[in-house]
Amino acid sequence: MINFLRKIKRGIRIFNHRNDFNRLNKISNNDRIFLHFGCGPRVLKNWINIDLFFEPYKKYLKSYGEEHYPKDIRGTKKDFYGVDIIKSGLPLPNNSVDLIFHEDFIEHLNQKNQFIFLAETFRVLKSGGIHRINTPDLLKSMERSFFAKGKDGVFVEEWDKHGHINLLTKSYLEEVSKLIGYSTIIFNSKNNSISKDVPVEYRPNISDRSEDGNIFADLIK
């Protein structure tokens, strides 16, 4: 019975992904296109919010708070697209997207999928467009380790507690981004993107990581 229900849920998800993929394919290139990846329940109005499945925001509002998710920026299900960019790519033309944004997302991809993600988003981004990244800093995280203790001294919560797979450093992100083709990588701070269209950046109230524990970067094509 459990396996049967899982198959039904998987079938529904595949059906919804196909519909959303086709819906995304119909986006007009005459409009400004903003992509928000790994949106979770924080669906933004007037953005194309992409994740694997839609999550209603109400039960998450306690953590997000009105400050970071006020009513005037809340999108609806029509602003959400269930698309697996790693498996299907994006049904968008080259050089068609104005702005890309995600926070606490890319570290959940393995190394191979990070390259696939960065390459596909680079393809669709317009020349001069900005790809805004907000992700935990591996080196900052490892400062909480006591390596002299050996295996027991390694701070592993970034992986074990948060489900992260492949964390980045600034130098690694810069090397990979330039290899892919980005012309400039600018490191700054929270809510300090060079794009005025990047939304207020959200740091969970339950986070055990300080602001300087994250990398904030603008990748410019």
Summary of the structure (lengths in Angstrom):
residues: 221
radius of gyration: 18.0
end to end distance: 49.8
largest distance: 58.2
contacts: 602
relative contact order: 0.15
helix: 42%
strand: 20%
